[in-house]
């Protein structure tokens, strides 16, 4: 079972190309902590001016160095071995800061865009926290499921039993009416002798109607008793659930 997200932030695991470009950036005082961690430096809070003592370089040396017109060289802190072992991740705020600094440095160096550097990086999406399942709750759910299946099975079998009873009752009613008609049409003639066809037909109809009325009475009585029994069972089960 999964819970809600505790942290919905998306992070980036930088690739080797992106880490190398971060290490080649100029030194900035407002660099985020994750950028500084990749560069193996700490974020600066104040700017300290570094001055060379006069005893180290003389005035003539300074004039000579200025005459050479040397371009400043930025030392790269990129180390391939450290890149492989680095597990520093970048947040979206770090990428926004990096994108702005890349735009500033693009005017000085060759154009380098963030989307090109991100190719090969891994996007880490937030994951839901796994909640361990409660064994007691699982056992209770399994028990309730079994009980529900038993109730459904009993309802189906009960319906089939009622259908069978109704079919048997209808078949019994038809057989009883037919046998009553045959008794009135042929049976009485066998007892008393030859009778007129119309009279025999009338006797058959009277006997079949008498038996039909009797069968309907007993059928209605049986259905009434079954209905009362069902109501009593439902009332008893309802009281047991309340308790």
C-alpha positions in Angstrom: 0.0 0.0 0.0 1.4 3.4 -0.9 1.0 6.6 1.1 0.9 10.2 0.0 4.1 12.0 -1.2 6.0 13.5 1.7 8.4 15.4 -0.7 7.1 16.2 -4.2 10.4 17.9 -5.4 12.1 16.6 -8.6 15.9 16.1 -8.5 18.5 15.5 -11.1 21.5 13.2 -10.9 24.0 15.1 -13.1 25.9 13.3 -15.9 29.7 13.6 -16.4 29.3 16.4 -19.0 27.2 18.5 -16.7 29.5 18.1 -13.7 32.5 19.1 -15.8 30.8 22.3 -17.0 29.8 23.1 -13.4 33.4 22.7 -12.4 34.5 25.0 -15.2 32.2 27.8 -14.0 33.6 31.0 -12.5 33.6 31.4 -8.8 30.4 33.0 -7.6 29.5 34.0 -4.1 25.8 33.1 -4.4 26.5 29.6 -5.6 24.0 27.1 -4.2 25.3 24.4 -1.8 24.8 21.6 -4.3 26.8 23.4 -6.9 29.5 24.1 -4.4 29.5 20.4 -3.4 30.1 19.4 -7.0 32.9 21.9 -7.3 34.3 20.6 -3.9 34.1 24.1 -2.4 32.0 25.7 0.3 29.7 28.6 -0.5 31.1 32.0 0.3 29.3 34.4 2.5 31.7 37.4 2.3 34.2 38.5 -0.4 37.8 38.6 0.8 40.3 40.6 -1.3 43.5 38.7 -1.7 46.6 41.0 -2.0 50.1 39.9 -2.7 52.7 41.3 -0.2 55.2 43.7 -1.5 58.1 41.5 -0.3 57.1 38.7 -2.7 56.8 40.7 -6.0 58.6 43.9 -6.5 57.4 46.9 -8.4 59.6 46.1 -11.4 58.2 42.6 -11.5 54.7 44.0 -11.6 55.5 46.3 -14.5 57.1 43.4 -16.3 54.0 41.1 -15.8 51.7 43.9 -17.0 53.7 44.3 -20.1 53.2 40.7 -21.1 49.4 41.2 -21.4 48.7 37.6 -20.2 45.1 36.4 -20.1 43.8 35.1 -16.8 43.7 31.3 -16.7 40.8 29.6 -14.8 42.0 26.4 -13.2 39.5 23.6 -13.6 38.5 21.6 -10.5 37.2 18.8 -12.6 38.4 15.3 -11.6 37.0 12.3 -13.5 37.5 9.9 -10.6 35.5 12.2 -8.3 32.8 12.5 -10.9 32.3 8.7 -10.9 32.0 8.6 -7.1 29.9 11.8 -6.8 26.3 11.3 -5.7 25.4 14.9 -5.4 21.9 15.7 -6.8 20.7 19.0 -8.1 17.3 20.6 -7.4 15.3 22.7 -9.8 16.4 25.9 -8.0 20.0 24.8 -8.7 19.2 24.4 -12.4 17.6 27.8 -12.5 20.7 29.4 -11.0 23.0 27.4 -13.3 20.9 28.4 -16.4 21.2 32.1 -15.5 25.0 31.8 -15.0 25.4 29.9 -18.3 23.6 32.8 -20.1 26.0 35.3 -18.6 29.1 33.3 -19.5 27.9 32.5 -23.0 28.7 36.0 -24.1 32.3 35.4 -23.1 32.9 31.8 -24.2 31.3 29.5 -26.7 27.6 29.0 -26.4 26.6 26.3 -24.0 23.0 25.6 -23.1 21.5 23.8 -20.2 19.4 21.4 -22.2 22.5 20.2 -24.0 24.2 19.6 -20.7 21.2 17.7 -19.2 21.3 15.1 -21.9 22.4 11.9 -20.2 21.4 13.0 -16.7 19.0 11.0 -14.6 15.7 12.5 -13.5 14.7 11.3 -10.0 11.0 11.4 -9.5 9.4 11.4 -6.0 8.2 8.1 -4.8 5.4 7.1 -2.5 6.2 5.7 0.8 5.4 2.1 1.2 3.0 1.4 4.1 3.3 -2.2 5.5 0.1 -4.1 5.4 -1.7 -4.9 8.6 -1.9 -8.7 9.0 -5.0 -8.5 11.3 -6.7 -6.3 8.8 -5.8 -8.6 5.9 -7.2 -11.6 7.9 -10.4 -9.8 8.7 -10.8 -8.7 5.0 -10.3 -12.4 3.9 -12.9 -13.5 6.4 -15.4 -10.9 5.3 -14.7 -11.9 1.7 -15.4 -15.6 2.4 -18.6 -14.7 4.3 -19.8 -12.6 1.4 -19.1 -15.4 -1.0 -21.0 -17.8 1.2 -23.9 -15.5 1.3 -23.9 -15.1 -2.4 -23.7 -18.9 -2.8 -26.6 -19.4 -0.4 -28.7 -16.8 -2.2 -28.0 -18.5 -5.6 -28.8 -22.0 -4.3 -31.9 -20.7 -2.5 -33.2 -19.2 -5.7 -32.5 -22.4 -7.6 -34.4 -24.4 -4.9 -37.3 -22.1 -5.1 -37.4 -22.4 -8.9 -37.3 -26.2 -8.6 -40.1 -26.1 -6.1 -42.2 -23.9 -8.4 -41.6 -26.2 -11.4 -42.5 -29.3 -9.4 -45.7 -27.6 -8.1 -46.7 -26.6 -11.7 -46.0 -30.1 -13.0 -47.9 -31.6 -10.1 -50.8 -29.2 -10.7 -51.0 -30.1 -14.4 -50.8 -33.9 -13.7 -53.5 -33.7 -11.0 -55.9 -31.8 -13.2 -55.3 -34.2 -16.1 -55.8 -37.3 -13.9 -59.0 -35.7 -12.5 -60.3 -35.1 -16.0 -59.5 -38.7 -17.0 -61.2 -40.0 -13.9 -64.4 -38.1 -14.6 -64.3 -38.9 -18.4 -63.4 -42.6 -18.2 -63.4 -43.8 -14.6 -67.0 -43.2 -13.8 -68.0 -44.8 -17.1 -66.1 -47.9 -16.1 -67.9 -48.0 -12.7 -71.5 -47.3 -13.8 -71.5 -48.5 -17.4 -71.9 -46.7 -20.7 -72.7 -43.0 -20.6 -73.3 -40.2 -23.1 -70.2 -38.5 -24.4 -71.4 -35.0 -23.4 -72.2 -36.2 -19.9 -68.8 -37.9 -19.6 -67.1 -34.6 -20.7 -69.1 -32.7 -18.1 -68.0 -35.1 -15.4 -64.4 -34.8 -16.5 -64.5 -31.0 -16.3 -66.2 -31.1 -12.9 -63.6 -33.5 -11.5 -60.6 -31.5 -13.0 -62.0 -28.2 -11.6 -62.5 -29.7 -8.2 -58.9 -31.0 -8.1 -57.6 -27.7 -9.5 -59.3 -25.7 -6.7 -57.9 -28.0 -4.1 -54.4 -27.8 -5.6 -54.5 -24.0 -5.7 -55.6 -23.9 -2.0 -52.7 -26.1 -0.9 -50.3 -24.3 -3.1 -51.3 -20.9 -1.7 -51.0 -22.3 1.8 -47.5 -23.6 1.2 -46.4 -20.3 -0.3 -47.7 -18.4 2.6 -45.9 -20.6 5.1 -42.6 -20.2 3.1 -43.0 -16.5 3.1 -43.6 -16.3 6.8 -40.5 -18.5 7.4 -38.3 -16.2 5.2 -39.5 -13.1 7.1 -38.8 -14.8 10.4 -35.3 -15.7 9.2 -34.5 -12.2 8.0 -35.8 -10.7 11.2 -33.6 -13.1 13.3 -30.5 -12.4 11.2 -31.1 -8.6 11.5 -31.3 -8.8 15.3 -28.1 -10.9 15.4 -26.2 -8.3 13.3 -27.3 -5.5 15.6 -26.1 -7.4 18.7 
